[in-house]
Amino acid sequence: MNPDFLVTHSGGFHADEVLSSVILTRLFLQARVIRSRAPEWITPGADRIIYDVGGAYDASKGIFDHHQRGAPLREDGQPYSSFGLIWKHYGRDYLVATGVPEAHVEALHTSFDLAFVLPIDLTDNGALSPSGPIAGLTLPALLETLKPVFDDTDPDADDRKFQDAVAIARSFVEAKIAQSAAKLRAEALVLQAIERTGQGRVLELPTGMPFRPAIVKARADHLLFVVHPREKDWCVTGIRRGDEGFELRADLPAAWAGLTNHDLEAVCGVQGATFCHNGRFVAAAKTREAALAMAELAVQEALAV
């Protein structure tokens, strides 16, 4: 299908049709977005994709609503919003269109669905209700703040604000996908570095990157510290034990905590040592050699405990 029109409902908008529009307008650049509830627009046809309106879900006819009786559910019984339905059918094409390598498409489609799409689906259906001070800062809540104020008399205000919301939502979708794609690229580099390291305790990487997921995937439980270059120096960092919290497999030496430059050099005995965070999770050095030396000293102390 190569539609001329992308049809969603008029009036107030929510995150699900806004985010659906992000996906569809990227895939069908020539298509015009129509916001209407008129029967002639929300009736399926070969020239259109209809979403979040129309009272039916039939991908073969290009209609993706979720408000009707018998609305579609995920395999685990959780409800779809229009965003989930559009992502299910068009998400892979969207990833390809944004330059994601084919080998990563399926993994990214799944991870983005779980981390980004599903929360939108649940919120839109009332199955997830954020509360407390953070409730007004969720993406659905923030997008709704873009709606026209009650006394805006401009007849085009809803459509104008909808387009504003799509543009802002697009930046979040693209950023999330870019970050997720980068993590997959990083995983390949980290796995290669783990193989080179063997049973060593210090993992050296060519640059700063997400490393813990690959370390966990490789079951490299022997690793204690990571060393990598930064723009002007080198970094020594610990490895968190779990996905949540800040407990490390090994802390940097207590004697280094909060010291810098000559004071740190004097205590650790490494020329070029420049900084150790008071929390003992990260340190810095002027050179690769100094960073590796600091990491090895940290390993020795950790194993001696």
Phi, psi and omega in degrees: 000133176233081193288153171271338186226141172244111192250124171226176188283157176274180178082205181301150183239160178231173185297327189292315179283333175297311182289327173300320179295325176303313182293310187290322180289338175284325181278325186239078188297330184276348186284146179260132177281126177244125177250107186200155170245008181294136182306324183292340178265327185264015172265128183304146177201163184293344185260011187211157166243129182247134182213142181065020177198161174109343173073025179204157172231111179208099184299327181294336178258359177075034178234132189223074177253164181220013184266350186277164171300144182071029181299151185292144177238153173290170182300331180270008176090357179281147187281151171269149158256182178298328180297315178298321180291317178295318179295321179302317187265334185238355184298319181296318177297323178298315181298317177298317181296333180269005173094011178291131179301144183304324182295340182256354188299311185294317180297318180291322179301317181290314184293321179292324178299314183288319187274332189239313186285312183303315178300325176294316179302311184294319179296316182297328181268003180076011179273351177221123183231091178303141182226171179083190185300334184278347187303320182281359181250007174289159181301314178302318180294319181293321178296325180289339176292347180277354178298153177299149175288161191299330184255021172281113186268000179294121182295341180262008187300315182300313182292322180295315180291327176299315179295324174299316181296320178298317181297318180290316179298324180301320182296324179288318178299311182296321180293317180297317180292320178299318179295317180294320178295321179297323179297323178292320176295319179297320181303317180297318180292319180293319178299321176297318180294322178298318179297319179294326184287331181064232182265011176298158184265347184244123180262121178260128180244154183286343178195171175292136182195163173297127185236334187297317181304320180290324178297318178294315180300320181280356184054041181273066185291345182283341183288138181242327183220155177239137178238134177204156177284152170242192185299318185233357180208196179236151186240140171242123183225150177279173181242122181294145180288322185228173179294330180244154180084178186237008179295133183258159172298324176206138176272156170292158184305139181299327182293341181273344192305124174078003183269155178222156169047235188299323179296319179290318177304317183295322183282317185269343178078017181247117177289130182102354173293133186238338187195142167222124180298145180299334177279354174064030177252347180211145176220168182221157179212161183286329187229164176300315183299318180293319180297315179296322179296317177298318180297318180293322177296320178296320178299312181303316180292319181297320182285339181281344183289000000 
